[in-house]
Each structure stands twice: as C-alpha cells, then as structure tokens.
Amino acid sequence: MAVSSWIGEIEKVLMEDNNFYHMVETQLVPDDDFLANLLVTSL
C-alpha cells in the first residue's frame, strides 16, 4: 500500500514537471526570437 501510493506521488510530480517544462518551452520560443532581434539591433 505504501509503495503504490509512493509511486503515485512520483507519477504526479513527473506529470507536473512535464507540464512545467512544456509551459516554459512554449514561453521561451518567442523570447528567444525577441532576444535575437535585440542582439542584432544593438550591434
């Protein structure tokens, strides 16, 4: 019982991590373009 609930907790954390990384990735794509443009215009 304890082991199965422990596995459930790990799966829950992993799912949250996946959602977090996906959220970060989708937010970073436009930011990278913005930073690249900023770099080019400042040169």
mmCIF entry with sequence, helices, sheets and N, C-alpha, C, O atoms, coordinates in Angstrom:
data_MODEL
# 
_entry.id   MODEL 
# 
_entity.id                         1 
_entity.type                       polymer 
_entity.pdbx_number_of_molecules   1 
# 
_entity_poly.entity_id                      1 
_entity_poly.type                           'polypeptide(L)' 
_entity_poly.nstd_linkage                   no 
_entity_poly.nstd_monomer                   no 
_entity_poly.pdbx_seq_one_letter_code       MAVSSWIGEIEKVLMEDNNFYHMVETQLVPDDDFLANLLVTSL 
_entity_poly.pdbx_seq_one_letter_code_can   MAVSSWIGEIEKVLMEDNNFYHMVETQLVPDDDFLANLLVTSL 
_entity_poly.pdbx_strand_id                 A 
# 
loop_
_entity_poly_seq.entity_id 
_entity_poly_seq.num 
_entity_poly_seq.mon_id 
_entity_poly_seq.hetero 
1 1  MET n 
1 2  ALA n 
1 3  VAL n 
1 4  SER n 
1 5  SER n 
1 6  TRP n 
1 7  ILE n 
1 8  GLY n 
1 9  GLU n 
1 10 ILE n 
1 11 GLU n 
1 12 LYS n 
1 13 VAL n 
1 14 LEU n 
1 15 MET n 
1 16 GLU n 
1 17 ASP n 
1 18 ASN n 
1 19 ASN n 
1 20 PHE n 
1 21 TYR n 
1 22 HIS n 
1 23 MET n 
1 24 VAL n 
1 25 GLU n 
1 26 THR n 
1 27 GLN n 
1 28 LEU n 
1 29 VAL n 
1 30 PRO n 
1 31 ASP n 
1 32 ASP n 
1 33 ASP n 
1 34 PHE n 
1 35 LEU n 
1 36 ALA n 
1 37 ASN n 
1 38 LEU n 
1 39 LEU n 
1 40 VAL n 
1 41 THR n 
1 42 SER n 
1 43 LEU n 
# 
_struct_asym.id          A 
_struct_asym.entity_id   1 
# 
_struct_conf.conf_type_id            HELX_P 
_struct_conf.id                      HELX_P1 
_struct_conf.pdbx_PDB_helix_id       AA1 
_struct_conf.beg_label_comp_id       ALA 
_struct_conf.beg_label_asym_id       A 
_struct_conf.beg_label_seq_id        2 
_struct_conf.pdbx_beg_PDB_ins_code   ? 
_struct_conf.end_label_comp_id       SER 
_struct_conf.end_label_asym_id       A 
_struct_conf.end_label_seq_id        42 
_struct_conf.pdbx_end_PDB_ins_code   ? 
_struct_conf.beg_auth_comp_id        ALA 
_struct_conf.beg_auth_asym_id        A 
_struct_conf.beg_auth_seq_id         2 
_struct_conf.end_auth_comp_id        SER 
_struct_conf.end_auth_asym_id        A 
_struct_conf.end_auth_seq_id         42 
_struct_conf.pdbx_PDB_helix_class    1 
_struct_conf.details                 ? 
_struct_conf.pdbx_PDB_helix_length   41 
# 
_struct_conf_type.id          HELX_P 
_struct_conf_type.criteria    ? 
_struct_conf_type.reference   ? 
# 
loop_
_atom_site.group_PDB 
_atom_site.id 
_atom_site.type_symbol 
_atom_site.label_atom_id 
_atom_site.label_alt_id 
_atom_site.label_comp_id 
_atom_site.label_asym_id 
_atom_site.label_entity_id 
_atom_site.label_seq_id 
_atom_site.pdbx_PDB_ins_code 
_atom_site.Cartn_x 
_atom_site.Cartn_y 
_atom_site.Cartn_z 
_atom_site.occupancy 
_atom_site.B_iso_or_equiv 
_atom_site.pdbx_formal_charge 
_atom_site.auth_seq_id 
_atom_site.auth_comp_id 
_atom_site.auth_asym_id 
_atom_site.auth_atom_id 
_atom_site.pdbx_PDB_model_num 
ATOM 1   N N  . MET A 1 1  ? 0.846  -1.203 0.000   1.00 0.00 ? 1  MET A N  1 
ATOM 2   C CA . MET A 1 1  ? 0.000  0.000  0.000   1.00 0.00 ? 1  MET A CA 1 
ATOM 3   C C  . MET A 1 1  ? 0.885  1.257  0.000   1.00 0.00 ? 1  MET A C  1 
ATOM 4   O O  . MET A 1 1  ? 0.667  2.180  -0.786  1.00 0.00 ? 1  MET A O  1 
ATOM 5   N N  . ALA A 1 2  ? 1.860  1.276  0.872   1.00 0.00 ? 2  ALA A N  1 
ATOM 6   C CA . ALA A 1 2  ? 2.726  2.453  0.965   1.00 0.00 ? 2  ALA A CA 1 
ATOM 7   C C  . ALA A 1 2  ? 3.512  2.657  -0.326  1.00 0.00 ? 2  ALA A C  1 
ATOM 8   O O  . ALA A 1 2  ? 3.705  3.784  -0.782  1.00 0.00 ? 2  ALA A O  1 
ATOM 9   N N  . VAL A 1 3  ? 3.965  1.538  -0.910  1.00 0.00 ? 3  VAL A N  1 
ATOM 10  C CA . VAL A 1 3  ? 4.762  1.627  -2.133  1.00 0.00 ? 3  VAL A CA 1 
ATOM 11  C C  . VAL A 1 3  ? 3.926  2.150  -3.294  1.00 0.00 ? 3  VAL A C  1 
ATOM 12  O O  . VAL A 1 3  ? 4.389  2.993  -4.061  1.00 0.00 ? 3  VAL A O  1 
ATOM 13  N N  . SER A 1 4  ? 2.699  1.657  -3.428  1.00 0.00 ? 4  SER A N  1 
ATOM 14  C CA . SER A 1 4  ? 1.857  2.088  -4.551  1.00 0.00 ? 4  SER A CA 1 
ATOM 15  C C  . SER A 1 4  ? 1.490  3.566  -4.422  1.00 0.00 ? 4  SER A C  1 
ATOM 16  O O  . SER A 1 4  ? 1.417  4.267  -5.431  1.00 0.00 ? 4  SER A O  1 
ATOM 17  N N  . SER A 1 5  ? 1.259  4.049  -3.208  1.00 0.00 ? 5  SER A N  1 
ATOM 18  C CA . SER A 1 5  ? 0.937  5.467  -3.038  1.00 0.00 ? 5  SER A CA 1 
ATOM 19  C C  . SER A 1 5  ? 2.176  6.319  -3.304  1.00 0.00 ? 5  SER A C  1 
ATOM 20  O O  . SER A 1 5  ? 2.075  7.445  -3.793  1.00 0.00 ? 5  SER A O  1 
ATOM 21  N N  . TRP A 1 6  ? 3.355  5.764  -2.975  1.00 0.00 ? 6  TRP A N  1 
ATOM 22  C CA . TRP A 1 6  ? 4.623  6.450  -3.227  1.00 0.00 ? 6  TRP A CA 1 
ATOM 23  C C  . TRP A 1 6  ? 4.855  6.583  -4.731  1.00 0.00 ? 6  TRP A C  1 
ATOM 24  O O  . TRP A 1 6  ? 5.282  7.632  -5.213  1.00 0.00 ? 6  TRP A O  1 
ATOM 25  N N  . ILE A 1 7  ? 4.567  5.504  -5.465  1.00 0.00 ? 7  ILE A N  1 
ATOM 26  C CA . ILE A 1 7  ? 4.685  5.528  -6.926  1.00 0.00 ? 7  ILE A CA 1 
ATOM 27  C C  . ILE A 1 7  ? 3.705  6.550  -7.509  1.00 0.00 ? 7  ILE A C  1 
ATOM 28  O O  . ILE A 1 7  ? 4.035  7.275  -8.447  1.00 0.00 ? 7  ILE A O  1 
ATOM 29  N N  . GLY A 1 8  ? 2.509  6.595  -6.948  1.00 0.00 ? 8  GLY A N  1 
ATOM 30  C CA . GLY A 1 8  ? 1.509  7.564  -7.401  1.00 0.00 ? 8  GLY A CA 1 
ATOM 31  C C  . GLY A 1 8  ? 1.995  8.994  -7.219  1.00 0.00 ? 8  GLY A C  1 
ATOM 32  O O  . GLY A 1 8  ? 1.778  9.849  -8.078  1.00 0.00 ? 8  GLY A O  1 
ATOM 33  N N  . GLU A 1 9  ? 2.655  9.247  -6.091  1.00 0.00 ? 9  GLU A N  1 
ATOM 34  C CA . GLU A 1 9  ? 3.187  10.586 -5.829  1.00 0.00 ? 9  GLU A CA 1 
ATOM 35  C C  . GLU A 1 9  ? 4.257  10.945 -6.851  1.00 0.00 ? 9  GLU A C  1 
ATOM 36  O O  . GLU A 1 9  ? 4.287  12.064 -7.364  1.00 0.00 ? 9  GLU A O  1 
ATOM 37  N N  . ILE A 1 10 ? 5.131  9.993  -7.142  1.00 0.00 ? 10 ILE A N  1 
ATOM 38  C CA . ILE A 1 10 ? 6.200  10.234 -8.122  1.00 0.00 ? 10 ILE A CA 1 
ATOM 39  C C  . ILE A 1 10 ? 5.608  10.516 -9.499  1.00 0.00 ? 10 ILE A C  1 
ATOM 40  O O  . ILE A 1 10 ? 6.043  11.436 -10.191 1.00 0.00 ? 10 ILE A O  1 
ATOM 41  N N  . GLU A 1 11 ? 4.610  9.715  -9.894  1.00 0.00 ? 11 GLU A N  1 
ATOM 42  C CA . GLU A 1 11 ? 3.973  9.934  -11.198 1.00 0.00 ? 11 GLU A CA 1 
ATOM 43  C C  . GLU A 1 11 ? 3.333  11.312 -11.257 1.00 0.00 ? 11 GLU A C  1 
ATOM 44  O O  . GLU A 1 11 ? 3.390  11.985 -12.287 1.00 0.00 ? 11 GLU A O  1 
ATOM 45  N N  . LYS A 1 12 ? 2.721  11.732 -10.149 1.00 0.00 ? 12 LYS A N  1 
ATOM 46  C CA . LYS A 1 12 ? 2.066  13.043 -10.108 1.00 0.00 ? 12 LYS A CA 1 
ATOM 47  C C  . LYS A 1 12 ? 3.104  14.150 -10.291 1.00 0.00 ? 12 LYS A C  1 
ATOM 48  O O  . LYS A 1 12 ? 2.883  15.106 -11.034 1.00 0.00 ? 12 LYS A O  1 
ATOM 49  N N  . VAL A 1 13 ? 4.236  14.008 -9.605  1.00 0.00 ? 13 VAL A N  1 
ATOM 50  C CA . VAL A 1 13 ? 5.308  15.008 -9.710  1.00 0.00 ? 13 VAL A CA 1 
ATOM 51  C C  . VAL A 1 13 ? 5.875  15.050 -11.124 1.00 0.00 ? 13 VAL A C  1 
ATOM 52  O O  . VAL A 1 13 ? 6.132  16.122 -11.670 1.00 0.00 ? 13 VAL A O  1 
ATOM 53  N N  . LEU A 1 14 ? 6.069  13.863 -11.710 1.00 0.00 ? 14 LEU A N  1 
ATOM 54  C CA . LEU A 1 14 ? 6.599  13.811 -13.072 1.00 0.00 ? 14 LEU A CA 1 
ATOM 55  C C  . LEU A 1 14 ? 5.645  14.469 -14.055 1.00 0.00 ? 14 LEU A C  1 
ATOM 56  O O  . LEU A 1 14 ? 6.077  15.173 -14.967 1.00 0.00 ? 14 LEU A O  1 
ATOM 57  N N  . MET A 1 15 ? 4.347  14.242 -13.875 1.00 0.00 ? 15 MET A N  1 
ATOM 58  C CA . MET A 1 15 ? 3.358  14.864 -14.755 1.00 0.00 ? 15 MET A CA 1 
ATOM 59  C C  . MET A 1 15 ? 3.419  16.375 -14.615 1.00 0.00 ? 15 MET A C  1 
ATOM 60  O O  . MET A 1 15 ? 3.351  17.099 -15.608 1.00 0.00 ? 15 MET A O  1 
ATOM 61  N N  . GLU A 1 16 ? 3.547  16.854 -13.375 1.00 0.00 ? 16 GLU A N  1 
ATOM 62  C CA . GLU A 1 16 ? 3.626  18.293 -13.146 1.00 0.00 ? 16 GLU A CA 1 
ATOM 63  C C  . GLU A 1 16 ? 4.889  18.863 -13.772 1.00 0.00 ? 16 GLU A C  1 
ATOM 64  O O  . GLU A 1 16 ? 4.867  19.955 -14.341 1.00 0.00 ? 16 GLU A O  1 
ATOM 65  N N  . ASP A 1 17 ? 6.004  18.117 -13.667 1.00 0.00 ? 17 ASP A N  1 
ATOM 66  C CA . ASP A 1 17 ? 7.259  18.549 -14.280 1.00 0.00 ? 17 ASP A CA 1 
ATOM 67  C C  . ASP A 1 17 ? 7.104  18.672 -15.792 1.00 0.00 ? 17 ASP A C  1 
ATOM 68  O O  . ASP A 1 17 ? 7.551  19.651 -16.388 1.00 0.00 ? 17 ASP A O  1 
ATOM 69  N N  . ASN A 1 18 ? 6.471  17.678 -16.411 1.00 0.00 ? 18 ASN A N  1 
ATOM 70  C CA . ASN A 1 18 ? 6.267  17.705 -17.859 1.00 0.00 ? 18 ASN A CA 1 
ATOM 71  C C  . ASN A 1 18 ? 5.452  18.926 -18.252 1.00 0.00 ? 18 ASN A C  1 
ATOM 72  O O  . ASN A 1 18 ? 5.777  19.603 -19.228 1.00 0.00 ? 18 ASN A O  1 
ATOM 73  N N  . ASN A 1 19 ? 4.389  19.215 -17.495 1.00 0.00 ? 19 ASN A N  1 
ATOM 74  C CA . ASN A 1 19 ? 3.564  20.384 -17.787 1.00 0.00 ? 19 ASN A CA 1 
ATOM 75  C C  . ASN A 1 19 ? 4.381  21.657 -17.620 1.00 0.00 ? 19 ASN A C  1 
ATOM 76  O O  . ASN A 1 19 ? 4.252  22.592 -18.410 1.00 0.00 ? 19 ASN A O  1 
ATOM 77  N N  . PHE A 1 20 ? 5.222  21.692 -16.592 1.00 0.00 ? 20 PHE A N  1 
ATOM 78  C CA . PHE A 1 20 ? 6.050  22.865 -16.330 1.00 0.00 ? 20 PHE A CA 1 
ATOM 79  C C  . PHE A 1 20 ? 7.042  23.102 -17.466 1.00 0.00 ? 20 PHE A C  1 
ATOM 80  O O  . PHE A 1 20 ? 7.182  24.220 -17.962 1.00 0.00 ? 20 PHE A O  1 
ATOM 81  N N  . TYR A 1 21 ? 7.734  22.024 -17.871 1.00 0.00 ? 21 TYR A N  1 
ATOM 82  C CA . TYR A 1 21 ? 8.716  22.175 -18.941 1.00 0.00 ? 21 TYR A CA 1 
ATOM 83  C C  . TYR A 1 21 ? 8.055  22.566 -20.250 1.00 0.00 ? 21 TYR A C  1 
ATOM 84  O O  . TYR A 1 21 ? 8.594  23.373 -21.008 1.00 0.00 ? 21 TYR A O  1 
ATOM 85  N N  . HIS A 1 22 ? 6.879  21.992 -20.517 1.00 0.00 ? 22 HIS A N  1 
ATOM 86  C CA . HIS A 1 22 ? 6.165  22.332 -21.745 1.00 0.00 ? 22 HIS A CA 1 
ATOM 87  C C  . HIS A 1 22 ? 5.774  23.805 -21.712 1.00 0.00 ? 22 HIS A C  1 
ATOM 88  O O  . HIS A 1 22 ? 5.870  24.504 -22.721 1.00 0.00 ? 22 HIS A O  1 
ATOM 89  N N  . MET A 1 23 ? 5.331  24.273 -20.541 1.00 0.00 ? 23 MET A N  1 
ATOM 90  C CA . MET A 1 23 ? 4.930  25.662 -20.381 1.00 0.00 ? 23 MET A CA 1 
ATOM 91  C C  . MET A 1 23 ? 6.132  26.574 -20.625 1.00 0.00 ? 23 MET A C  1 
ATOM 92  O O  . MET A 1 23 ? 6.022  27.590 -21.311 1.00 0.00 ? 23 MET A O  1 
ATOM 93  N N  . VAL A 1 24 ? 7.281  26.200 -20.056 1.00 0.00 ? 24 VAL A N  1 
ATOM 94  C CA . VAL A 1 24 ? 8.496  27.003 -20.223 1.00 0.00 ? 24 VAL A CA 1 
ATOM 95  C C  . VAL A 1 24 ? 8.933  27.021 -21.681 1.00 0.00 ? 24 VAL A C  1 
ATOM 96  O O  . VAL A 1 24 ? 9.292  28.072 -22.212 1.00 0.00 ? 24 VAL A O  1 
ATOM 97  N N  . GLU A 1 25 ? 8.902  25.855 -22.329 1.00 0.00 ? 25 GLU A N  1 
ATOM 98  C CA . GLU A 1 25 ? 9.321  25.771 -23.730 1.00 0.00 ? 25 GLU A CA 1 
ATOM 99  C C  . GLU A 1 25 ? 8.455  26.651 -24.617 1.00 0.00 ? 25 GLU A C  1 
ATOM 100 O O  . GLU A 1 25 ? 8.971  27.360 -25.481 1.00 0.00 ? 25 GLU A O  1 
ATOM 101 N N  . THR A 1 26 ? 7.142  26.611 -24.412 1.00 0.00 ? 26 THR A N  1 
ATOM 102 C CA . THR A 1 26 ? 6.251  27.393 -25.263 1.00 0.00 ? 26 THR A CA 1 
ATOM 103 C C  . THR A 1 26 ? 6.435  28.884 -25.004 1.00 0.00 ? 26 THR A C  1 
ATOM 104 O O  . THR A 1 26 ? 6.191  29.699 -25.894 1.00 0.00 ? 26 THR A O  1 
ATOM 105 N N  . GLN A 1 27 ? 6.865  29.255 -23.788 1.00 0.00 ? 27 GLN A N  1 
ATOM 106 C CA . GLN A 1 27 ? 7.082  30.666 -23.485 1.00 0.00 ? 27 GLN A CA 1 
ATOM 107 C C  . GLN A 1 27 ? 8.442  31.142 -23.986 1.00 0.00 ? 27 GLN A C  1 
ATOM 108 O O  . GLN A 1 27 ? 8.615  32.315 -24.317 1.00 0.00 ? 27 GLN A O  1 
ATOM 109 N N  . LEU A 1 28 ? 9.417  30.211 -24.040 1.00 0.00 ? 28 LEU A N  1 
ATOM 110 C CA . LEU A 1 28 ? 10.773 30.610 -24.418 1.00 0.00 ? 28 LEU A CA 1 
ATOM 111 C C  . LEU A 1 28 ? 10.946 30.814 -25.914 1.00 0.00 ? 28 LEU A C  1 
ATOM 112 O O  . LEU A 1 28 ? 11.845 31.547 -26.327 1.00 0.00 ? 28 LEU A O  1 
ATOM 113 N N  . VAL A 1 29 ? 10.124 30.198 -26.726 1.00 0.00 ? 29 VAL A N  1 
ATOM 114 C CA . VAL A 1 29 ? 10.299 30.312 -28.177 1.00 0.00 ? 29 VAL A CA 1 
ATOM 115 C C  . VAL A 1 29 ? 10.193 31.765 -28.641 1.00 0.00 ? 29 VAL A C  1 
ATOM 116 O O  . VAL A 1 29 ? 11.093 32.232 -29.339 1.00 0.00 ? 29 VAL A O  1 
ATOM 117 N N  . PRO A 1 30 ? 9.138  32.498 -28.286 1.00 0.00 ? 30 PRO A N  1 
ATOM 118 C CA . PRO A 1 30 ? 9.066  33.901 -28.699 1.00 0.00 ? 30 PRO A CA 1 
ATOM 119 C C  . PRO A 1 30 ? 10.161 34.734 -28.032 1.00 0.00 ? 30 PRO A C  1 
ATOM 120 O O  . PRO A 1 30 ? 10.682 35.667 -28.642 1.00 0.00 ? 30 PRO A O  1 
ATOM 121 N N  . ASP A 1 31 ? 10.515 34.405 -26.785 1.00 0.00 ? 31 ASP A N  1 
ATOM 122 C CA . ASP A 1 31 ? 11.540 35.161 -26.072 1.00 0.00 ? 31 ASP A CA 1 
ATOM 123 C C  . ASP A 1 31 ? 12.892 35.039 -26.761 1.00 0.00 ? 31 ASP A C  1 
ATOM 124 O O  . ASP A 1 31 ? 13.645 36.011 -26.830 1.00 0.00 ? 31 ASP A O  1 
ATOM 125 N N  . ASP A 1 32 ? 13.205 33.848 -27.273 1.00 0.00 ? 32 ASP A N  1 
ATOM 126 C CA . ASP A 1 32 ? 14.469 33.660 -27.987 1.00 0.00 ? 32 ASP A CA 1 
ATOM 127 C C  . ASP A 1 32 ? 14.526 34.560 -29.221 1.00 0.00 ? 32 ASP A C  1 
ATOM 128 O O  . ASP A 1 32 ? 15.553 35.183 -29.489 1.00 0.00 ? 32 ASP A O  1 
ATOM 129 N N  . ASP A 1 33 ? 13.437 34.628 -29.963 1.00 0.00 ? 33 ASP A N  1 
ATOM 130 C CA . ASP A 1 33 ? 13.386 35.499 -31.140 1.00 0.00 ? 33 ASP A CA 1 
ATOM 131 C C  . ASP A 1 33 ? 13.561 36.952 -30.719 1.00 0.00 ? 33 ASP A C  1 
ATOM 132 O O  . ASP A 1 33 ? 14.269 37.719 -31.372 1.00 0.00 ? 33 ASP A O  1 
ATOM 133 N N  . PHE A 1 34 ? 12.914 37.316 -29.630 1.00 0.00 ? 34 PHE A N  1 
ATOM 134 C CA . PHE A 1 34 ? 12.996 38.683 -29.128 1.00 0.00 ? 34 PHE A CA 1 
ATOM 135 C C  . PHE A 1 34 ? 14.436 39.024 -28.751 1.00 0.00 ? 34 PHE A C  1 
ATOM 136 O O  . PHE A 1 34 ? 14.939 40.093 -29.099 1.00 0.00 ? 34 PHE A O  1 
ATOM 137 N N  . LEU A 1 35 ? 15.096 38.107 -28.036 1.00 0.00 ? 35 LEU A N  1 
ATOM 138 C CA . LEU A 1 35 ? 16.485 38.341 -27.632 1.00 0.00 ? 35 LEU A CA 1 
ATOM 139 C C  . LEU A 1 35 ? 17.407 38.399 -28.840 1.00 0.00 ? 35 LEU A C  1 
ATOM 140 O O  . LEU A 1 35 ? 18.334 39.209 -28.878 1.00 0.00 ? 35 LEU A O  1 
ATOM 141 N N  . ALA A 1 36 ? 17.159 37.544 -29.828 1.00 0.00 ? 36 ALA A N  1 
ATOM 142 C CA . ALA A 1 36 ? 17.981 37.545 -31.038 1.00 0.00 ? 36 ALA A CA 1 
ATOM 143 C C  . ALA A 1 36 ? 17.830 38.876 -31.771 1.00 0.00 ? 36 ALA A C  1 
ATOM 144 O O  . ALA A 1 36 ? 18.821 39.447 -32.227 1.00 0.00 ? 36 ALA A O  1 
ATOM 145 N N  . ASN A 1 37 ? 16.610 39.369 -31.887 1.00 0.00 ? 37 ASN A N  1 
ATOM 146 C CA . ASN A 1 37 ? 16.361 40.655 -32.542 1.00 0.00 ? 37 ASN A CA 1 
ATOM 147 C C  . ASN A 1 37 ? 17.024 41.783 -31.766 1.00 0.00 ? 37 ASN A C  1 
ATOM 148 O O  . ASN A 1 37 ? 17.592 42.705 -32.351 1.00 0.00 ? 37 ASN A O  1 
ATOM 149 N N  . LEU A 1 38 ? 16.946 41.699 -30.445 1.00 0.00 ? 38 LEU A N  1 
ATOM 150 C CA . LEU A 1 38 ? 17.549 42.713 -29.588 1.00 0.00 ? 38 LEU A CA 1 
ATOM 151 C C  . LEU A 1 38 ? 19.060 42.742 -29.808 1.00 0.00 ? 38 LEU A C  1 
ATOM 152 O O  . LEU A 1 38 ? 19.666 43.809 -29.897 1.00 0.00 ? 38 LEU A O  1 
ATOM 153 N N  . LEU A 1 39 ? 19.655 41.553 -29.894 1.00 0.00 ? 39 LEU A N  1 
ATOM 154 C CA . LEU A 1 39 ? 21.098 41.428 -30.104 1.00 0.00 ? 39 LEU A CA 1 
ATOM 155 C C  . LEU A 1 39 ? 21.491 42.025 -31.451 1.00 0.00 ? 39 LEU A C  1 
ATOM 156 O O  . LEU A 1 39 ? 22.470 42.766 -31.543 1.00 0.00 ? 39 LEU A O  1 
ATOM 157 N N  . VAL A 1 40 ? 20.731 41.703 -32.495 1.00 0.00 ? 40 VAL A N  1 
ATOM 158 C CA . VAL A 1 40 ? 21.025 42.184 -33.845 1.00 0.00 ? 40 VAL A CA 1 
ATOM 159 C C  . VAL A 1 40 ? 20.885 43.701 -33.917 1.00 0.00 ? 40 VAL A C  1 
ATOM 160 O O  . VAL A 1 40 ? 21.739 44.372 -34.497 1.00 0.00 ? 40 VAL A O  1 
ATOM 161 N N  . THR A 1 41 ? 19.822 44.249 -33.336 1.00 0.00 ? 41 THR A N  1 
ATOM 162 C CA . THR A 1 41 ? 19.594 45.689 -33.423 1.00 0.00 ? 41 THR A CA 1 
ATOM 163 C C  . THR A 1 41 ? 20.594 46.459 -32.576 1.00 0.00 ? 41 THR A C  1 
ATOM 164 O O  . THR A 1 41 ? 20.893 47.613 -32.882 1.00 0.00 ? 41 THR A O  1 
ATOM 165 N N  . SER A 1 42 ? 21.121 45.846 -31.511 1.00 0.00 ? 42 SER A N  1 
ATOM 166 C CA . SER A 1 42 ? 22.067 46.557 -30.651 1.00 0.00 ? 42 SER A CA 1 
ATOM 167 C C  . SER A 1 42 ? 23.486 46.518 -31.211 1.00 0.00 ? 42 SER A C  1 
ATOM 168 O O  . SER A 1 42 ? 24.349 47.263 -30.747 1.00 0.00 ? 42 SER A O  1 
ATOM 169 N N  . LEU A 1 43 ? 23.743 45.654 -32.208 1.00 0.00 ? 43 LEU A N  1 
ATOM 170 C CA . LEU A 1 43 ? 25.110 45.551 -32.749 1.00 0.00 ? 43 LEU A CA 1 
ATOM 171 C C  . LEU A 1 43 ? 25.438 46.703 -33.666 1.00 0.00 ? 43 LEU A C  1 
ATOM 172 O O  . LEU A 1 43 ? 26.543 46.768 -34.203 1.00 0.00 ? 43 LEU A O  1 
# 
